[in-house]
Amino acid sequence: MKMFLISSAVAIIIAFVAYNVLISTGMDTASVYSSDNVRLTSNGS
């Protein structure tokens, strides 16, 4: 059970960090879904 909680916490942290990185780079939800070439405009990271 402890491993489940730890893995869940890690997943939430990773998602939170990834979300903030996307927002900080200006790619919010609206621009991501409205763009046809999201993969081409990403910086490759």
DRENFI-149990 format. One record per residue (C-alpha): x, z, y; residue number from 0; residue in one letter. Coordinates in Angstrom, 1 decimal, m for minus. Example, Ala and Ser with C-alpha at 12.3 -4.5 7.8 and 13.67 -1.06 7.14 Angstrom:
2
<<12.3; 7.8; m4.5>; 0; A>;
<<13.7; 7.1; m1.1>; 1; S>;
***
This chain:
45
<<0.0; 0.0; 0.0>; 0; M>;
<<2.9; 0.8; 2.3>; 1; K>;
<<4.4; m2.7; 1.8>; 2; M>;
<<1.0; m4.2; 2.6>; 3; F>;
<<0.8; m2.3; 5.9>; 4; L>;
<<4.4; m3.2; 6.8>; 5; I>;
<<3.9; m6.9; 6.0>; 6; S>;
<<0.7; m6.9; 8.0>; 7; S>;
<<2.4; m5.3; 11.0>; 8; A>;
<<5.3; m7.8; 10.8>; 9; V>;
<<2.9; m10.7; 10.7>; 10; A>;
<<1.0; m9.4; 13.8>; 11; I>;
<<4.3; m8.9; 15.7>; 12; I>;
<<5.5; m12.4; 14.8>; 13; I>;
<<2.1; m13.9; 15.9>; 14; A>;
<<2.2; m11.8; 19.1>; 15; F>;
<<5.8; m13.0; 20.0>; 16; V>;
<<5.0; m16.6; 19.1>; 17; A>;
<<1.9; m16.5; 21.3>; 18; Y>;
<<3.8; m15.1; 24.2>; 19; N>;
<<6.5; m17.7; 23.8>; 20; V>;
<<3.9; m20.5; 23.9>; 21; L>;
<<2.2; m19.1; 27.0>; 22; I>;
<<5.5; m18.6; 28.8>; 23; S>;
<<6.4; m22.2; 28.2>; 24; T>;
<<3.1; m23.3; 29.8>; 25; G>;
<<1.5; m24.5; 26.6>; 26; M>;
<<m1.7; m22.5; 26.6>; 27; D>;
<<m4.6; m23.2; 24.3>; 28; T>;
<<m6.3; m25.8; 26.6>; 29; A>;
<<m3.2; m27.9; 27.1>; 30; S>;
<<m2.3; m27.8; 23.5>; 31; V>;
<<m5.6; m29.0; 22.2>; 32; Y>;
<<m6.1; m31.6; 25.0>; 33; S>;
<<m2.7; m33.2; 24.4>; 34; S>;
<<m2.3; m35.9; 21.8>; 35; D>;
<<1.5; m35.7; 21.5>; 36; N>;
<<2.0; m31.9; 21.3>; 37; V>;
<<4.8; m32.4; 18.7>; 38; R>;
<<6.6; m35.0; 20.8>; 39; L>;
<<6.5; m32.9; 24.0>; 40; T>;
<<7.8; m29.7; 22.3>; 41; S>;
<<11.4; m28.9; 22.8>; 42; N>;
<<12.1; m29.0; 19.1>; 43; G>;
<<12.3; m25.2; 18.6>; 44; S>;
***
